[in-house]
Amino acid sequence: MTALAISPSAATPRRIASDILGPLEATEDGLLTFPRGVLGFPECRQFLLLASAHDGIYWLQSTEFSALTFVLADPFQYVPEYAVDLGVGLRQELQAEQAGDVAIFSIVTLAAEPTASPTMNLQGPLLVNTRLRRGVQHVIAESSWGVATPFALAAG
């Protein structure tokens, strides 16, 4: 499993433990920092983003807690009409010079029943400044998008 290339690095890799993915390696400048953590996990501030074998699906592994691994999806690949307003305040928080510096991901919840669809949280996307590797979870207060939007994983 390889880390998603957000920027090249020549730094020495460090080992990151993952209960789900096994031992991983990443350089410090290849990690993502969420200064406020993510909802429910404010103490988890550093993560490794990994591409999965499935297009548009990613793993987000906490470097602080080996048991904390999120499945993420590219929401635009599965819900083409999805939109997030990257206003001035959000761009400032992310220290993003332009909207193109920001990647958007949705946290996926896998269904307990094998025949049920997974869901993704479109109301609380993760926004990542790919240049600075700085992220925030943005809760869209008034939104028609839900926290458990079903999607067809095979469609991606």
C-alpha positions in Angstrom: 0.0 0.0 0.0 1.4 3.4 -1.0 0.8 6.8 0.4 -1.1 9.2 -1.9 1.5 11.4 -3.5 0.6 14.9 -2.4 4.1 16.2 -2.8 7.5 14.6 -3.3 9.7 13.9 -0.4 13.4 13.0 0.2 13.0 12.8 4.0 13.6 9.6 6.0 10.5 7.5 6.3 9.0 6.6 9.7 6.9 3.6 10.6 3.2 4.0 11.3 1.2 1.3 12.9 -2.2 0.4 11.6 -4.5 -2.3 13.1 -6.3 -2.6 9.7 -3.6 -1.9 7.1 -0.6 -3.3 8.9 2.8 -1.5 9.2 3.1 1.6 7.0 5.9 4.0 6.1 5.7 7.7 5.5 7.8 10.8 5.7 6.9 13.6 8.0 6.3 15.9 5.1 4.0 13.4 3.5 1.5 13.4 6.5 -1.6 15.5 6.7 -2.2 17.7 9.8 -5.7 18.5 11.0 -5.1 21.2 13.7 -8.5 20.6 15.3 -8.7 16.9 14.6 -11.8 15.4 13.1 -15.3 15.2 14.6 -15.3 12.8 17.5 -11.5 12.6 17.5 -10.1 16.0 18.4 -6.9 14.5 19.8 -6.1 12.9 16.4 -4.3 15.5 14.4 -1.9 13.7 12.1 -2.9 11.3 9.4 -1.5 9.4 6.4 -3.7 9.4 3.3 -3.4 6.3 1.2 -4.9 5.4 -2.2 -6.8 2.1 -2.1 -7.0 -0.4 -4.9 -10.5 1.0 -5.8 -10.5 4.2 -7.8 -11.9 7.1 -5.8 -11.6 5.4 -2.4 -8.8 6.2 0.1 -7.7 5.2 3.6 -7.0 7.9 6.2 -4.8 6.4 8.9 -4.2 8.2 12.2 -0.5 8.3 13.2 -1.4 8.7 16.9 -3.9 5.7 17.2 -3.3 2.6 15.2 -6.9 1.5 15.5 -8.3 4.7 13.9 -8.6 4.3 10.1 -11.2 6.0 8.0 -12.4 5.0 4.6 -12.7 8.1 2.4 -14.4 8.6 -1.0 -14.0 11.3 -3.6 -17.5 12.6 -3.4 -17.5 14.1 -6.9 -16.8 10.7 -8.4 -19.9 9.2 -6.8 -22.2 12.2 -6.6 -21.4 14.4 -9.6 -23.8 17.2 -8.5 -22.2 17.5 -5.1 -20.7 21.0 -4.3 -18.9 22.6 -1.4 -18.6 26.4 -1.2 -14.9 27.2 -0.4 -15.5 30.7 0.9 -12.8 33.1 2.0 -13.0 31.9 5.6 -12.5 28.3 4.7 -9.6 29.1 2.3 -8.0 31.2 5.1 -8.4 28.4 7.6 -6.7 26.0 5.2 -4.2 28.6 4.2 -5.1 27.9 0.6 -4.3 30.6 -1.9 -6.9 29.3 -4.4 -9.7 26.8 -4.5 -7.6 24.5 -6.7 -5.3 23.9 -3.7 -8.1 22.0 -1.9 -9.0 18.4 -2.2 -12.4 17.3 -0.8 -13.1 13.8 0.7 -16.1 12.3 2.4 -15.9 9.8 5.2 -17.5 6.5 4.3 -19.5 4.3 6.6 -19.6 0.6 5.5 -22.9 -1.1 6.0 -23.2 -3.9 8.6 -25.3 -6.0 6.2 -23.4 -7.2 3.1 -26.3 -6.4 0.8 -26.7 -2.8 2.1 -25.0 0.2 0.4 -22.2 2.1 2.1 -22.9 5.7 3.0 -20.8 8.8 2.9 -21.0 12.0 4.9 -21.5 14.8 2.5 -22.5 17.3 5.2 -19.1 17.1 7.0 -16.5 16.7 4.3 -12.7 16.7 4.9 -11.0 19.5 3.1 -7.2 19.3 2.5 -4.8 21.9 1.3 -2.7 19.6 -0.9 0.1 22.1 -1.1 0.5 22.5 2.7 -1.0 19.1 3.7 -3.3 20.9 6.2 -6.9 19.7 6.7 -10.1 20.5 8.4 -13.5 18.8 8.7 -16.1 21.3 7.5 -19.6 20.9 8.8 -22.1 22.4 6.3 -24.8 23.7 8.7 -27.6 24.3 6.3 -27.3 21.7 3.6 -29.5 19.4 1.5 -26.6 16.9 1.8 -26.8 14.3 4.6 -24.4 12.6 6.8 -25.4 9.1 5.5 -25.9 9.4 1.8 -26.0 6.0 0.2 -23.8 5.4 -2.9 -22.9 2.5 -5.1 -19.3 1.6 -4.5 -19.1 -0.3 -7.8 -20.1 2.9 -9.7 -16.8 4.6 -9.0 
